[in-house]
Amino acid sequence: MTAIPPFHLAFPVHDLAEARAFYGGFLGCPEGRSSPEWIDFDFYGHQIVAHLAPGGAGDHRANAVDGHGVPVRHFGVVLPMADWQATAERLTAAGVDFVIEPYVRFKGQPGEQATMFFKDPSGNAIELKAFADIGNLFAK
């Protein structure tokens, strides 16, 4: 299998200290470079960058997917199922206010997947998902 190159995502946040506490502290993403206006984080091997942009974060639009309102603007990662389950348990125990609580969507279909959505302190939506069979990632 060929290694997948890391992606880079820059996104707006209202407050860098809150972003640092959430991504670095709560989610456990190691911090990379930073300045007074942005912070790099290692998000499961990918580079995400929180940029200070008061008023620029948080989009409340949603589309219906499997009976749930999925935030239109979101980012995330596909985890191995055991890691997804452990993370779901940890976030639930921590009292995370989920946009969509952890569950399995598209049951019995080729795209069956475990998913959960929650927001960072600036209102950016994050999705963590997993497939019992990663070969179904792009299945129709």
N, C-alpha and C positions, 0 to 999 in steps of 0.2 A: 504494500500500500504506500502510495506517495504521501509524504507529509503535506498537510494543508498549511499554506502560508498564513501567518497571523493577519487578521484584519485590523484596521484602525478606524475608530469612531470618535468623533468630537461631538459633544453635546452641551447645551447650556445648563447652568445651575444658578440658583439665587445667592448661594452662600458657600464659599470654599471650605470653611470650617465644618459645616454640616455635611458637605460632600466627602470630606476626608474622614469624618466619623462614620458615615454610612458605608462608603465603599471600602475604605481601609480598615476601619474598626469592625463594623457589623458584618459585612460580607467577607472580610478577610482578604481583600485584594491588595497585594503588595504595591506600595507607592513607588513610582519612578521619579522622573524629573518633575519640578514644579517651579512656579513663579508666583508673584502676587495675583496673577490673573488666570492661572490654569494649573491643573494637577494631572499627571499621567498615572494610570493604574494598570496593573496586570490583571485582566479579567479573564481568568481561565486560559492564559497564554496569549491573549489578544490585548492590544493596546487601546484603552479607552481614555479619553481626555475630557475632564470636566472643565469647561470654560466659564468663567464668571460672566454672567449676562443677566443681571436682575430684570425680572419681568419677561425674559425670553424663554423660560422653560414651562413645561406642562401643557399638554394638548388634551382636551377632554373629549374629542371626537372618538366614536367607537363604531365598529361594524359588527353585525351579527355573525358569529361563527359557532356552530354546534349549540345554538341556544344561549350563548353568552355574548355580552358586549365587549369585544376585544378592542383595546385601545389602538387606534390607527397608527399613531407614532409610538413605536416601542423597539427595544433591542433586547438581545438575550443570548443564550447559549444552549446547545444541545448536550446534555450530560449523559453519562452512562446511567442506566436505570437505578442501580444501587446508590449512586451519588445523588441522583434526583430525590429518591425516597428519603435519604438521610437529611438532605437540605430541606425538604418539605417538612419533615418532623422538627428540625431545629427552628425553622422560621415560624411554624405554628406554635411551638412551645414558647417562643419569644414574643408571641402576641402580635405578629405582623398583621396589618390591616390589608388583606388581600383584595385586589380588584376582582380576581377570579381565584377562588380557593383551589388548592391542588386536587386534580381529578384526572381521569382518563377520558379523552375525547375521541370521537370517531370510532367507538368500540366496534370491533368486528370488521372494520374496513381496512384497506391497505395502509392508510395513513394513521392508524391508531397510535396515539401518543399520550404520554402523561404531560400535563402542563400546569403552570401556575403563573399568575401575574400579580405584581405588587409595584408600588411606586417609591422612588427615592424622595428625600425631603423637598426637592424642587418640583415634584410632580411628574418626573420622567418615568414612564412605564417600562418595566423589565419583565421579560418572560424567560422562565427556565423550563425546558422541556426535555423529554427522554422518549426513546423508542425501545420496545422490547427487542425489535430487530432493526438495527440502524440501517439496514439495506432498504427499509421502507421510507427513508427520509424524503425521497422525492417521488414515491409511488403515487400513481393516479387512481 
